Amino acid sequence: MAAKIPIALSDVQNTMLLPLWGRAFEATKPEPLLVDPAAIAMVDRLDYDFAAVRATQAPISQVAWVLRAVCIDEVVTAFLTEHPRGTVVNLGCGLDTTFERVDNGGVRWYDLDLEPVIALRRQLVQDSPRRSMITGSVLDTDWFAQVEVGEGVLFVAAGLLYYFEPEQVEATLKRLADEFAGCEFVFDVASPFGVAVSNKKVIDAGGLDERSYLRWGVADISDLLAWDDRFELVDTLYYFGDRAESLPPELRAMGQAADSKQVQYVVHLRSRRPS
Ligand SMILES: C[S@@+](CC[C@H](N)C(=O)[O-])C[C@H]1O[C@@H](n2cnc3c(N)ncnc32)[C@H](O)[C@@H]1O
């Protein structure tokens, strides 16, 4: 058996192991909401104590990571139906496996993250003619030239933007809209309450330090739309409706209460082209 791959990352980068574990763990349930063989294979290859993740994370958090992936898959799949040879850039990709779940045979896909994460990812995933990794920061622009624009561009940012200050998120979305006119975005947001709960129940409970705290909370999605008159809301996807029908009733009720308070949800935005 191949030796397990060691992990030497900062706490912020280690946050990527939580949704990875969440997606892999889902398949162990009798009625999984998502089956993600690539995530299972990655968990098996890594030298990491995933049992400790299971011991410290609440069932609702694990399910929310899975349902976030389900919502994002829906948006990416619809985008690729409309733009079969479109470009998708997965920002802060960590050890995400969306490509494996949604590849339509035509998409040009990029996975971007910071250097140590991409170095680890390269031990688990290979580049291919339609799929490339990019080492870079979402807060910088030096990687823009590496992106070949196809029939349209969709930026995916799962579990990423709330780690930044609001001004950084605003500047990042505007820069991407400037460079990739007409692009779309799909990302998750948390309310200020959701930020506080995640910091306590996910980051503190997981033994991660304060540098991994979420910072950007969205009280009202119209605040985000007001940043730029090019931004238009395509859809808001809440986790615990039809997608969560097979969940045990208590867990689903907890999730639906969180949905009704907009604790965490997925937003699909489009940036209008200048007329
Ligand atoms: C919670 S993880 C989410 C990973 C992945 N999107 C997923 O859903 O499984 C956050 C990721 O954001 C990455 N990240 C943090 N700051 C970043 C930056 N400035 N530029 C690019 N990626 C960043 C981290 O390295 C980490 O992989």
The ligand as a Gaussian input file, in Angstrom:
#p B3LYP/6-31G(d) Opt

LIG

0 1
 C      -12.722000      25.990000       4.022000
 S      -11.533000      25.692000       2.795000
 C      -12.617000      25.361000       1.424000
 C      -11.987000      24.451000       0.408000
 C      -12.882000      24.059000      -0.766000
 N      -13.394000      25.193000      -1.471000
 C      -13.989000      23.150000      -0.338000
 O      -15.165000      23.549000      -0.340000
 O      -13.697000      22.003000       0.008000
 C      -10.857000      27.300000       2.420000
 C       -9.786000      27.275000       1.352000
 O       -9.473000      28.625000       0.985000
 C       -8.093000      28.692000       0.725000
 N       -7.653000      30.097000       0.802000
 C       -7.540000      30.881000       1.884000
 N       -7.079000      32.094000       1.548000
 C       -6.913000      32.077000       0.197000
 C       -6.460000      33.032000      -0.758000
 N       -6.095000      34.259000      -0.386000
 N       -6.424000      32.678000      -2.061000
 C       -6.798000      31.428000      -2.456000
 N       -7.226000      30.481000      -1.590000
 C       -7.274000      30.796000      -0.285000
 C       -7.485000      27.816000       1.809000
 O       -6.147000      27.480000       1.505000
 C       -8.451000      26.635000       1.786000
 O       -8.083000      25.666000       0.858000

